[in-house]
Amino acid sequence: MPIYEYRCEECAKLSSILVRSPKSAAAPVCQHCGGTRLKKVMSRVVRLRTHGDVTQEYGIPRPGEPYSDPRQIGTWVERRFESYGMEVPEETRRMIDAARDGELPGPAGDL
């Protein structure tokens, strides 16, 4: 099932539309303004980096070194829990997984 991108000729914003079947696809509608005058555009290609890619590119920081990528924080936390013989709590695991997806947690008050 491909995802096609369209640029709205009314508001000029991009809309990504999942097409279940090209034969029965409905006319695209802008997700921002509801416009129906959309033009198909060439989508950018994105390659997601794996944990291994990040480690290979940045290495694993030594104690006291700054982190170059938020995904490295998860590796440090996992190793700390392992060194104490503890399992990573579920909430911490979710935060590590989010960091590996490139999302940093919000300020401490947002937790």
VENHUPE-V916090 format. One record per residue. RES is the residue in one letter. SS is DSSP state (H for helix, E for strand, C for the rest). PHI is phi in degrees with one decimal (none if undefined). OMEGA is omega in whole degrees, 0 to 359 (NA if undefined). Layout:
BEGIN
{{RES	SS	PHI	OMEGA} {RES	SS	PHI	OMEGA}}
END
This chain:
BEGIN
{{M	C	none	181} {P	C	-78.2	173} {I	E	-111.4	179} {Y	E	-103.5	177} {E	E	-110.2	180} {Y	E	-130.9	173} {R	E	-105.6	181} {C	E	-76.7	179} {E	C	-79.2	179} {E	C	-93.4	182} {C	C	-111.7	177} {A	C	68.0	179} {K	C	-93.2	178} {L	E	-87.1	174} {S	E	-128.3	175} {S	E	-102.4	186} {I	E	-126.6	177} {L	E	-77.0	180} {V	C	-113.4	182} {R	C	-70.7	179} {S	C	-148.1	181} {P	H	-58.1	181} {K	H	-69.7	184} {S	H	-110.5	182} {A	C	-69.2	176} {A	C	-78.7	178} {A	C	-62.2	182} {P	C	-67.7	179} {V	C	-127.8	180} {C	C	-61.6	180} {Q	C	-75.8	184} {H	C	-100.6	184} {C	C	-118.7	180} {G	C	81.8	180} {G	C	-64.0	181} {T	C	-114.0	178} {R	C	-94.7	182} {L	E	-116.1	179} {K	E	-121.2	181} {K	E	-67.0	179} {V	E	-122.4	178} {M	C	-75.5	180} {S	C	-77.4	174} {R	C	-76.9	177} {V	C	-95.2	181} {V	C	-123.0	175} {R	C	-112.9	178} {L	C	-76.0	179} {R	C	-89.5	179} {T	C	-84.4	176} {H	H	-58.3	178} {G	H	-62.7	178} {D	H	-61.2	181} {V	H	-64.8	180} {T	H	-62.4	180} {Q	H	-65.7	182} {E	H	-73.5	186} {Y	H	-104.4	186} {G	C	75.5	178} {I	C	-105.7	183} {P	C	-60.3	175} {R	C	-84.7	179} {P	C	-51.6	179} {G	C	91.6	178} {E	C	-84.5	176} {P	C	-73.6	177} {Y	C	-85.8	179} {S	C	-89.6	184} {D	C	-147.7	184} {P	C	-61.4	180} {R	H	-68.3	179} {Q	H	-70.9	181} {I	H	-60.4	180} {G	H	-60.1	179} {T	H	-62.2	179} {W	H	-61.8	181} {V	H	-62.7	179} {E	H	-58.5	180} {R	H	-66.9	178} {R	H	-65.2	178} {F	H	-61.1	180} {E	H	-62.1	181} {S	H	-65.8	177} {Y	C	-90.8	180} {G	C	71.7	182} {M	C	-115.1	173} {E	C	-85.7	179} {V	C	-72.2	178} {P	C	-60.3	184} {E	H	-57.3	180} {E	H	-62.8	178} {T	H	-65.3	178} {R	H	-59.9	179} {R	H	-63.4	179} {M	H	-67.3	178} {I	H	-63.3	180} {D	H	-62.5	178} {A	H	-64.7	179} {A	H	-63.1	178} {R	H	-67.9	174} {D	C	-85.8	177} {G	C	91.9	181} {E	C	-101.2	175} {L	C	-88.2	176} {P	C	-64.8	179} {G	C	-70.1	177} {P	C	-57.1	184} {A	H	-53.4	180} {G	H	-70.9	182} {D	H	-86.8	186} {L	C	-70.6	NA}}
END
